[in-house]
Amino acid sequence: MRRAATTTTAYGTTGPGARSRRTALLRWSPLAPATLLLLLFLAGPIGYCVYIAFTDMQLTGQESASSVGLDNFRHAFGDPAFLNAVVLTLVFTLISSILGQNTLGLALAALMQRASRAVRTLTGAVVITAWVLPEIVAGFLLYTFFERRGTLNAILDWLHLPSQNWLFTLPILAVSFANVWRGTAFSMLIYSAALSGIPQEVTESAEVDGANGRQRLWHVTLPMIRRSIGTNLMLNTLQTLSVFGLIWAMTRGGPGSRSQTLPVFMYDQAFLKSLIGYGTAVALLLLVVGALFSVVYLRLLREEV
């Protein structure tokens, strides 16, 4: 076999290997600034947070922080307030994301496919307006809706139905429904695109074969948009796990700690009680919870339809 010629010049060795390395370098050089910025502003702060989580750092009353090993994590798993926050976070995610936004978004997308153009435009505008509102603004709007003298109780009084202080009696349900109202548009848009991609002939064939609406939904529509469902669930779940402004504006985690999810608990420990080390450890545990959800969804997405 004939070997490719390699030439040594004043500028270095030339040949297929050297040329390929130069080509790869030139190809990746435009990404260098972006990579540097990611390392500086993303990986750097994350690494520093990991370091803080293993210290007793406080905002006030401390000259220097010292390493405490795994004490922050041991304290978290032995703290009833932390365990309560974990349970409420799972309840909030289940109600507002997995059941609420996902189901309502799919229902709206399916109904809008059959609705007139005017109805689709009006419904889309209303739902998307709630989505584009800043989280803190949406929180104040929903606070006025669920508050004791708010809109919901005014409607119930007009209908001669019993009213109550929803933010006191059912705070976690109130903030869950608020998150459903705000975030359903994202699911609706994903499912609208997915349903539009289903060939009309497939649905018509199932209808000719005698499948009713429920059977077509369960055996035709859902299997064909399964990957969209998995993607939507993963993105919605990760977003819901990090919701803070909505809950803080409505209840501040109260009354007591009955709506204190992990982001609110983390903020309370880190900034209100000045326990930066402990609060950062809670943040890392929240990151682990999100990673576990991601692994489950990615395994579902990896399977072929």
C-alpha positions as CSV (number, residue, x, y, z in Angstrom):
1,M,0.0,0.0,0.0
2,R,1.2,3.5,-0.8
3,R,1.4,5.8,2.2
4,A,0.4,9.5,2.0
5,A,3.3,11.8,1.8
6,T,4.3,13.8,4.8
7,T,6.3,17.0,4.3
8,T,8.2,18.9,7.0
9,T,8.4,22.7,6.3
10,A,9.5,25.7,8.2
11,Y,5.9,26.0,9.5
12,G,5.7,22.4,10.8
13,T,4.7,19.0,9.5
14,T,2.1,18.8,6.8
15,G,0.1,15.7,5.8
16,P,-3.4,14.2,6.1
17,G,-3.3,14.0,9.9
18,A,-2.0,17.5,10.3
19,R,-4.5,18.9,7.8
20,S,-7.4,17.1,9.5
21,R,-6.4,18.6,12.8
22,R,-6.2,22.1,11.4
23,T,-9.6,21.5,9.7
24,A,-11.1,20.4,13.0
25,L,-9.5,23.4,14.8
26,L,-10.9,25.8,12.2
27,R,-14.3,24.1,12.4
28,W,-14.6,24.4,16.2
29,S,-12.9,27.8,16.6
30,P,-16.2,29.8,16.1
31,L,-17.6,27.9,19.1
32,A,-14.7,28.9,21.3
33,P,-16.2,32.2,22.6
34,A,-19.6,30.5,23.4
35,T,-17.8,27.6,25.1
36,L,-15.8,30.0,27.2
37,L,-18.8,32.0,28.2
38,L,-20.7,28.8,29.2
39,L,-17.7,27.7,31.3
40,L,-17.4,31.1,32.9
41,F,-21.1,32.0,33.6
42,L,-22.7,28.5,33.9
43,A,-20.2,25.9,34.9
44,G,-18.4,28.3,37.2
45,P,-21.4,29.3,39.3
46,I,-22.6,25.7,39.4
47,G,-19.2,24.5,40.7
48,Y,-19.1,27.3,43.3
49,C,-22.6,26.3,44.5
50,V,-21.4,22.7,44.8
51,Y,-18.6,24.0,47.0
52,I,-20.9,26.1,49.1
53,A,-23.2,23.2,49.7
54,F,-20.4,21.4,51.7
55,T,-19.7,24.4,53.9
56,D,-21.5,26.2,56.8
57,M,-21.5,29.5,54.9
58,Q,-23.9,32.2,56.3
59,L,-24.9,35.6,55.0
60,T,-24.3,37.4,58.4
61,G,-22.5,36.8,61.6
62,Q,-19.6,34.8,60.2
63,E,-16.1,35.7,59.4
64,S,-15.2,32.7,57.2
65,A,-16.9,29.5,56.1
66,S,-15.5,26.1,56.9
67,S,-16.1,22.7,55.4
68,V,-18.8,20.5,57.1
69,G,-18.7,17.5,54.7
70,L,-22.2,15.9,54.3
71,D,-23.7,17.6,57.4
72,N,-26.0,19.8,55.4
73,F,-27.4,16.9,53.5
74,R,-27.8,14.8,56.7
75,H,-29.6,17.7,58.3
76,A,-31.9,18.1,55.3
77,F,-33.0,14.4,55.4
78,G,-33.6,14.7,59.2
79,D,-35.5,18.0,58.9
80,P,-39.3,17.6,58.9
81,A,-39.7,21.0,57.1
82,F,-37.5,19.7,54.3
83,L,-39.4,16.4,54.0
84,N,-42.7,18.4,54.0
85,A,-41.3,20.6,51.2
86,V,-40.4,17.5,49.1
87,V,-43.9,16.1,49.5
88,L,-45.5,19.4,48.6
89,T,-43.2,19.7,45.6
90,L,-44.3,16.3,44.3
91,V,-47.9,17.1,44.9
92,F,-47.6,20.5,43.1
93,T,-45.8,18.9,40.2
94,L,-48.3,16.1,39.9
95,I,-51.4,18.3,40.0
96,S,-50.2,21.3,38.0
97,S,-47.8,19.7,35.5
98,I,-48.4,16.0,34.9
99,L,-52.2,16.0,35.3
100,G,-53.1,19.7,34.8
101,Q,-51.1,21.3,32.1
102,N,-50.5,18.1,30.2
103,T,-54.1,16.9,30.1
104,L,-55.7,20.4,29.6
105,G,-53.1,21.3,26.9
106,L,-53.9,18.1,25.0
107,A,-57.7,18.6,25.4
108,L,-57.5,22.2,24.1
109,A,-55.3,21.2,21.2
110,A,-57.7,18.5,20.2
111,L,-60.8,20.8,20.5
112,M,-59.1,23.6,18.6
113,Q,-58.5,21.3,15.6
114,R,-62.3,20.9,15.2
115,A,-63.2,24.5,16.1
116,S,-63.8,27.4,13.7
117,R,-61.0,29.8,12.9
118,A,-62.5,32.5,15.1
119,V,-62.8,30.2,18.1
120,R,-59.2,29.0,17.6
121,T,-57.9,32.6,17.4
122,L,-59.8,33.7,20.5
123,T,-58.9,30.6,22.6
124,G,-55.2,30.7,21.5
125,A,-55.0,34.4,22.4
126,V,-56.5,34.0,25.8
127,V,-54.4,30.9,26.7
128,I,-51.1,32.3,25.4
129,T,-51.6,35.7,27.1
130,A,-51.6,33.9,30.5
131,W,-48.4,32.1,29.4
132,V,-46.4,35.3,28.4
133,L,-47.3,37.2,31.5
134,P,-44.3,37.5,33.9
135,E,-44.6,34.9,36.7
136,I,-44.9,37.6,39.5
137,V,-47.7,39.4,37.6
138,A,-49.6,36.1,37.1
139,G,-49.1,35.4,40.8
140,F,-50.7,38.7,41.9
141,L,-53.6,38.2,39.4
142,L,-54.3,34.7,40.8
143,Y,-54.0,36.0,44.3
144,T,-56.8,38.5,43.7
145,F,-58.8,35.6,42.2
146,F,-58.4,33.2,45.1
147,E,-58.3,35.7,48.0
148,R,-61.1,35.8,50.5
149,R,-62.7,38.9,49.0
150,G,-61.5,37.9,45.5
151,T,-63.2,37.0,42.2
152,L,-63.8,33.3,42.9
153,N,-65.7,33.9,46.1
154,A,-67.7,36.7,44.4
155,I,-68.8,34.3,41.8
156,L,-69.7,31.6,44.4
157,D,-71.7,34.2,46.4
158,W,-73.6,35.2,43.3
159,L,-74.4,31.5,42.7
160,H,-75.4,31.2,46.4
161,L,-72.7,28.6,46.9
162,P,-70.5,28.5,50.0
163,S,-67.2,30.4,49.8
164,Q,-64.0,30.1,51.7
165,N,-60.5,31.5,52.1
166,W,-58.9,29.3,49.4
167,L,-55.4,30.5,50.1
168,F,-55.8,29.5,53.8
169,T,-57.8,26.2,53.5
170,L,-56.4,24.8,50.3
171,P,-53.2,26.7,49.5
172,I,-51.3,24.0,47.6
173,L,-54.3,23.4,45.4
174,A,-54.7,27.1,44.8
175,V,-51.1,27.6,43.6
176,S,-51.4,24.3,41.6
177,F,-54.4,25.6,39.7
178,A,-52.7,28.9,39.2
179,N,-49.7,27.2,37.6
180,V,-52.1,25.2,35.4
181,W,-53.7,28.5,34.2
182,R,-50.4,30.1,33.5
183,G,-48.5,27.2,31.8
184,T,-51.1,25.3,29.8
185,A,-50.3,27.3,26.6
186,F,-47.0,25.6,26.3
187,S,-48.5,22.1,26.2
188,M,-51.3,23.3,23.9
189,L,-48.8,24.5,21.3
190,I,-46.7,21.3,21.5
191,Y,-49.8,19.1,21.1
192,S,-51.3,21.3,18.3
193,A,-48.1,20.7,16.3
194,A,-48.1,17.0,17.1
195,L,-51.8,16.5,16.2
196,S,-51.3,18.4,12.9
197,G,-48.6,15.9,12.0
198,I,-50.9,12.9,12.1
199,P,-51.9,11.8,8.6
200,Q,-55.6,12.3,8.0
201,E,-55.8,8.9,6.2
202,V,-54.9,7.1,9.4
203,T,-57.7,8.7,11.4
204,E,-60.2,8.1,8.6
205,S,-59.1,4.5,8.3
206,A,-59.7,3.9,12.0
207,E,-63.1,5.6,11.7
208,V,-64.1,3.4,8.7
209,D,-63.0,0.3,10.7
210,G,-65.6,1.2,13.3
211,A,-63.4,2.8,16.0
212,N,-65.2,5.3,18.2
213,G,-63.7,8.6,19.4
214,R,-62.3,7.1,22.6
215,Q,-60.8,4.1,20.7
216,R,-59.2,6.4,18.1
217,L,-57.7,8.6,20.8
218,W,-56.3,5.6,22.8
219,H,-55.1,3.4,19.9
220,V,-54.3,5.9,17.2
221,T,-53.7,9.4,18.4
222,L,-51.8,8.9,21.6
223,P,-49.4,6.2,20.3
224,M,-48.5,8.5,17.3
225,I,-47.8,11.5,19.5
226,R,-46.1,9.6,22.3
227,R,-42.7,11.2,21.7
228,S,-44.3,14.7,21.9
229,I,-46.1,13.7,25.1
230,G,-42.7,12.6,26.7
231,T,-41.0,15.8,25.6
232,N,-43.8,17.9,26.9
233,L,-43.9,16.1,30.2
234,M,-40.1,16.4,30.7
235,L,-40.0,20.2,29.9
236,N,-43.1,20.9,31.9
237,T,-42.0,18.9,34.9
238,L,-38.6,20.6,35.0
239,Q,-40.2,24.0,34.7
240,T,-42.7,23.3,37.5
241,L,-40.1,22.0,39.9
242,S,-38.4,25.5,39.8
243,V,-41.6,27.6,40.2
244,F,-40.9,30.2,42.8
245,G,-42.4,33.6,42.0
246,L,-45.9,32.4,41.5
247,I,-46.1,30.7,44.9
248,W,-44.2,33.5,46.6
249,A,-46.6,36.1,45.3
250,M,-49.7,34.1,46.3
251,T,-48.9,32.5,49.6
252,R,-45.2,32.9,50.5
253,G,-45.2,29.2,51.3
254,G,-47.9,29.6,53.9
255,P,-50.0,29.5,55.8
256,G,-47.3,28.0,58.0
257,S,-45.5,25.7,55.5
258,R,-48.6,24.3,53.8
259,S,-47.5,25.5,50.3
260,Q,-43.8,25.6,50.9
261,T,-42.3,23.8,47.9
262,L,-38.5,23.1,47.6
263,P,-37.7,26.4,45.8
264,V,-39.6,28.4,48.5
265,F,-38.0,26.4,51.3
266,M,-34.5,26.9,49.7
267,Y,-35.1,30.7,49.5
268,D,-36.3,30.8,53.1
269,Q,-33.3,28.9,54.4
270,A,-30.7,30.7,52.3
271,F,-31.8,34.3,52.3
272,L,-34.3,34.8,55.1
273,K,-32.5,32.6,57.7
274,S,-29.0,33.4,56.1
275,L,-28.1,29.7,55.9
276,I,-26.4,29.9,52.5
277,G,-24.7,26.5,52.8
278,Y,-27.8,24.6,53.9
279,G,-30.0,26.4,51.3
280,T,-27.5,25.6,48.5
281,A,-27.5,21.9,49.6
282,V,-31.3,21.9,49.3
283,A,-30.9,23.4,45.8
284,L,-28.6,20.6,44.8
285,L,-31.1,18.0,46.1
286,L,-33.8,19.8,44.0
287,L,-31.4,19.4,41.0
288,V,-31.2,15.7,41.8
289,V,-35.0,15.4,41.8
290,G,-35.1,17.1,38.4
291,A,-32.4,14.8,37.1
292,L,-34.4,11.7,38.2
293,F,-37.5,12.9,36.3
294,S,-35.3,13.6,33.3
295,V,-33.9,10.1,33.3
296,V,-37.3,8.6,33.4
297,Y,-38.6,10.7,30.6
298,L,-35.5,10.1,28.4
299,R,-35.8,6.4,28.9
300,L,-39.4,6.6,27.7
301,L,-38.4,8.8,24.7
302,R,-35.6,6.3,23.7
303,E,-38.1,3.6,23.0
304,E,-39.3,3.4,19.4
305,V,-42.9,4.1,18.7
